[in-house]
Structure formats: C-alpha cells, structure tokens
Amino acid sequence: MHIDNSTVVLGIESSCDETAAAIVMGGNDVLSSVVSSQIDIHAKFGGVVPEVASRAHLELMQPVINEAIQLAGIGAERINAVLVGVSAGKAMAYGLDVPFIGVNHLEAHLYAALLEEPQLPFPAVVLLVSGGNTLLIHMTAPGEYSLLGATIDDAAGEAFDKIARFLDIGYPGGPAIDAAAQQGNPQSIEFPRAMLHDGLDFSFSGLKTSVINYVRKNPGVASHDVAASFQCAVVDVLVAKTLRAAQQVDAKSIVLGGGVAANSLLRSEMQRVGSAAGFHVALPSKAMCTDNAAMIASAGWYRLRDHGPSGLDVGAIPHLSLTGSTVRGNRAGRK
C-alpha cells in the first residue's frame, strides 16, 4: 500500500477511561477528533475501575466512531487504514478491507505535538509524563527513539492523583492539584526535589511521603498551599532534568507529551526555561495532552509508512512498555 499525504486513517483510543476516535490525513491533518470522557463515571470511586471502563467503552465505541466519520465530512469508504482500539479496530479494518495497525499508547503520546507542529526541528527530547509513566525520550525522527531516563517508582501523574486523594480536593488528581495551586503559595513549604542533581531518572515516592507526613504533623495547613508547594517540587525536577537531557544530546527541540503535560505550571516553566536556553519548545494543546485518538492515528500513519500493517491476530498488551516495543537503540544518557 502506498502511503502519502492523502492517506486517511481512523484512530481508535480506549486504553484507559477515554473512548475516542479521530480521522487524520497525512499523519498530522486532523479532520475530526471525538473524545467521550468517563471522568464522571469514575469520580465516585476516586480512580479508574477497569471493569466499569470496559463496559463504558462497549457502549460508547460505535457512536464515537460514527461521530468522528460524520464530522470529518467523509464516507467510511475513504478510510485507508484503521488503528487500534483492538476489537473494534480489527472489525472495521476487516469490514472495510483496509490495513489494521497496532499502536503503542505511549508512542502515540510522542506524536501529539507533531499534530500541531509538523515541521518540528529534530532531534528532540520528549518529556512524556502521565499517570503511569515519566519518561525522557531522545527522538531523532518519527519512529526513531532512545530512552534517556524514567521514574524508578511513582510516576508524576500517579503522585498527583495520590496527593489529591489524600488532600480530598477532587478527581482527577492532576487538574485538582493544578486548580488548588492557583490559590496557594508555592514557596510556603519546602518539599524535597528528589534526585534533582542525580542523572536523568526520576523519583516521586519520597516527595509523596514527605507531603503526607507534613500534613499529618500540621493538620491546620491550607490545602492550597500544600498543593502549590507540592506541584512546584514536581515541576522543578521535571523541567531541570528535561533541560539537562536536551543539553546532553544536543537537541534542537524540547517537547511535552502525556496527561500531566496539561499542567499549567509545567507548561509555563518549560516554555520559560527551555526558550531561555535556546531550545524550540513544543507544547501540544491541552486537548492533545490527554488521551485522544488523533495521536493514535498520527503514530499509526508513520508506523504504516515505515513498517507496514499489523496482523489481525495481534492482541492487546496491557502493560506494553515503550522500551520493549518501539524504542530503538540502547538506553543512553543516564549520567
């Protein structure tokens, strides 16, 4: 199959609590993007319940796909390839007689910025930061990556969720912490910056414990001051290590990806510090930071172009790592 800028792909995303579909042409021209969030469903549980999420996906998948096709202004026959949401994707690919491409969810987050900046200067360092992952990726071109650093315990997003739950300030934790921090003083409490000067790996479990211990010893402390100080401690480490990684590999761009990339302080600090150091800083829109199908379609367009389609016998791999599936080369830069 010949892949070019007129190739239209349907992306389907259902890896967590978002049911999403998007139509993308040529790898970065988003014709439509539809996301049906399950936040209200899971809020009463304080987190995502897999069984509840899977039932919601079954109910929402076909209506979301139909809406994406309708908004794109094309017929289903114009779709040239279908990208995962595994069972629904396989069924549509088989029915339309078009290729099916399996996409690693983490890899897709690397392409969120490319949807809005297709001429992104390479090489780039991508900070992929979400509820389950905190990774520094050296991206020399679409599809060519090496791992520079990762969290050794809690991911940043996981720490946000746990502290928000501990402070009882709302769900999801990331936006709740961000909102509370707007009313607080980020200098009011000096929380630790773990491993700040030690390599490119991250650690947030000690910070989480420090916050919990501080609040228990100071029960009258204002939650918004805790949130602001905690958020500042996380962002300081994320920004410092990303800048260090970009300098080590002589990158031209710094890129954010993943749900935590929507955090307002992280975005403003990365833009300020990265630009001052001479890097091009690419911040995907907040809609493209959270799980969506447009990034799936974009990543899949490049995988189809470079590696061809997946077999219809491929299955979902719940805990597939970016390193294990798509990162090429050795783990570099961990100094």
KAJO-V373359 format. One record per residue. PHI is phi in whole degrees, 0 to 359 (999 if undefined). OMEGA is omega in degrees with one decimal (999 if undefined). NEAR is the number of other C-alpha atoms within 10 Angstrom. Layout:
<<PHI:OMEGA:NEAR> <PHI:OMEGA:NEAR>>
This chain:
<<999:178.4:11> <277:-179.0:8> <251:177.7:16> <214:-175.2:12> <290:176.6:11> <261:-179.6:13> <290:-177.1:18> <254:179.7:24> <236:172.8:30> <259:176.2:32> <259:179.3:31> <232:-178.2:31> <236:177.8:28> <209:-173.4:24> <283:-178.7:21> <224:-174.9:15> <243:174.1:23> <240:172.3:22> <256:-170.7:30> <221:174.3:29> <216:-179.9:33> <212:173.9:30> <247:-177.9:32> <233:178.4:29> <246:174.7:21> <67:175.5:17> <90:-177.7:28> <212:177.8:23> <266:-175.0:18> <277:178.5:20> <278:175.5:17> <197:176.3:20> <210:-177.1:26> <239:179.0:21> <232:173.3:23> <251:-174.2:17> <274:175.8:16> <254:-175.4:17> <306:-177.4:15> <296:-179.3:10> <294:-173.5:16> <270:-174.8:18> <303:-177.3:14> <291:177.5:11> <266:-179.0:10> <75:-179.8:18> <172:-176.5:17> <283:174.9:17> <257:-172.9:14> <306:-178.5:13> <296:177.7:8> <294:179.9:13> <298:-177.5:19> <295:177.7:16> <295:178.9:10> <295:177.3:19> <301:-179.8:22> <300:-178.5:13> <286:-170.7:11> <265:-168.5:17> <302:-175.3:20> <294:175.5:15> <300:179.5:14> <293:178.0:21> <298:-179.9:23> <300:179.7:13> <294:179.4:15> <297:179.0:23> <295:-179.6:22> <295:-179.3:14> <294:179.9:15> <288:179.0:15> <73:179.2:11> <233:172.6:14> <269:-180.0:9> <300:-179.6:13> <293:-179.5:9> <278:-179.1:12> <288:-178.3:21> <263:-179.4:20> <201:179.4:24> <235:-178.0:31> <245:-159.8:32> <308:166.5:28> <175:-129.8:23> <323:-173.8:21> <294:179.5:12> <296:179.6:18> <296:178.8:23> <298:-178.4:24> <298:-179.4:14> <291:178.8:18> <299:179.2:22> <294:-178.1:14> <294:-179.2:9> <271:-177.8:16> <58:177.7:14> <232:-179.0:18> <295:173.6:23> <247:-177.7:28> <234:174.2:30> <278:-177.0:24> <235:172.6:28> <290:-178.8:21> <304:179.9:23> <294:178.5:24> <300:-178.6:24> <300:179.2:22> <298:178.7:30> <292:-174.3:27> <261:-177.8:30> <302:-179.5:32> <292:-179.6:23> <294:177.2:22> <298:-177.3:22> <253:176.2:17> <226:-176.9:14> <297:179.3:12> <260:-179.4:8> <306:179.1:19> <290:175.2:17> <254:2.8:16> <284:-178.8:20> <229:167.3:26> <253:-179.0:31> <253:169.4:28> <266:179.3:30> <260:-169.9:23> <228:-174.1:27> <212:-179.4:25> <294:-176.7:18> <247:-173.3:16> <215:167.2:23> <224:-172.1:27> <230:168.6:27> <249:-174.6:27> <242:171.7:28> <270:-175.9:27> <249:-177.8:23> <272:177.9:16> <189:175.2:12> <305:179.9:16> <89:-178.9:17> <237:-175.0:14> <221:166.5:25> <220:-176.0:21> <272:-179.7:22> <261:-177.7:26> <196:-179.2:24> <205:177.1:20> <284:177.9:19> <265:178.0:12> <212:-179.1:16> <293:168.2:21> <286:-178.9:22> <300:-180.0:27> <297:176.7:24> <296:177.7:23> <296:176.7:25> <302:-178.2:28> <298:-176.8:23> <291:179.7:19> <289:176.9:24> <298:178.4:24> <293:179.5:18> <296:-179.9:15> <280:-179.4:19> <57:-177.3:13> <247:173.4:18> <128:-179.5:19> <222:-1.5:20> <291:-172.7:21> <294:-177.8:25> <301:177.5:26> <298:-180.0:20> <293:177.0:19> <297:-179.3:27> <301:-178.9:21> <293:-179.6:18> <296:-177.9:19> <295:179.0:23> <298:-178.4:15> <261:-173.9:14> <249:178.6:17> <256:-176.6:16> <291:179.2:20> <260:-173.3:14> <287:-178.8:11> <227:-177.7:18> <266:176.8:13> <277:-176.3:21> <292:172.8:17> <252:-171.6:20> <295:175.3:17> <57:-175.5:14> <303:-176.5:17> <249:-174.2:11> <237:174.2:11> <66:-176.2:15> <246:175.1:24> <274:-176.0:21> <238:172.1:26> <212:-179.1:21> <237:-178.4:25> <292:178.8:17> <294:176.6:16> <297:178.3:20> <302:179.4:22> <296:179.5:12> <297:178.9:15> <297:-178.5:21> <298:179.9:17> <296:-179.5:11> <297:-177.8:14> <294:178.9:16> <294:178.1:11> <278:-178.4:9> <230:-172.8:10> <298:-179.8:9> <271:-176.7:8> <295:-179.6:13> <287:-178.3:14> <300:-177.7:20> <289:175.0:21> <289:176.3:20> <297:-179.1:28> <299:-178.2:29> <294:-178.8:24> <290:177.5:21> <296:179.7:27> <301:179.5:24> <298:179.2:23> <296:178.1:22> <294:-175.7:25> <295:178.5:19> <306:-178.3:16> <290:-179.0:21> <300:-178.0:25> <291:-177.3:20> <299:-177.5:17> <286:176.5:23> <295:178.0:25> <298:179.3:20> <298:179.0:16> <296:-179.9:27> <298:178.2:24> <290:-178.4:14> <295:-175.9:13> <260:178.5:15> <57:-179.7:13> <287:172.9:20> <263:-175.7:18> <229:168.1:21> <244:-173.9:28> <232:173.0:29> <256:174.9:28> <205:-179.7:30> <99:-174.1:27> <300:-179.0:23> <289:176.8:26> <294:175.1:26> <278:-178.6:24> <298:-172.1:18> <294:-179.9:16> <291:178.4:19> <299:-178.9:21> <295:-176.7:20> <291:-179.9:12> <289:178.6:17> <295:177.7:26> <295:-177.3:20> <294:-174.8:13> <289:-179.2:15> <295:179.4:22> <295:179.6:14> <297:179.8:10> <272:175.0:12> <94:179.2:10> <264:167.7:21> <285:-177.5:19> <249:-178.6:24> <251:179.4:24> <246:176.7:23> <298:176.5:24> <303:-177.3:15> <300:178.5:17> <295:-179.3:13> <270:176.4:24> <283:-180.0:25> <284:-176.9:21> <302:179.1:26> <207:-176.4:29> <269:179.0:32> <295:178.3:34> <293:175.8:33> <297:-179.4:36> <296:179.7:35> <295:178.6:31> <300:-179.0:31> <292:177.7:32> <300:179.2:32> <292:179.1:17> <293:177.4:18> <295:179.5:22> <296:-171.7:15> <267:-172.7:12> <231:180.0:12> <83:-175.2:17> <284:173.0:20> <269:174.3:15> <283:178.7:12> <289:177.5:17> <271:180.0:6> <292:-179.0:12> <246:174.9:12> <287:178.0:14> <240:-169.0:8> <303:-173.6:9> <244:179.1:6> <297:179.1:13> <269:176.3:15> <297:-180.0:20> <298:-174.2:17> <288:-173.0:8> <250:-168.9:12> <224:-178.8:17> <283:-178.0:19> <257:177.0:15> <88:-176.6:11> <274:174.2:11> <289:-170.8:15> <250:166.6:14> <77:-177.4:16> <274:-175.6:14> <245:999:11>>
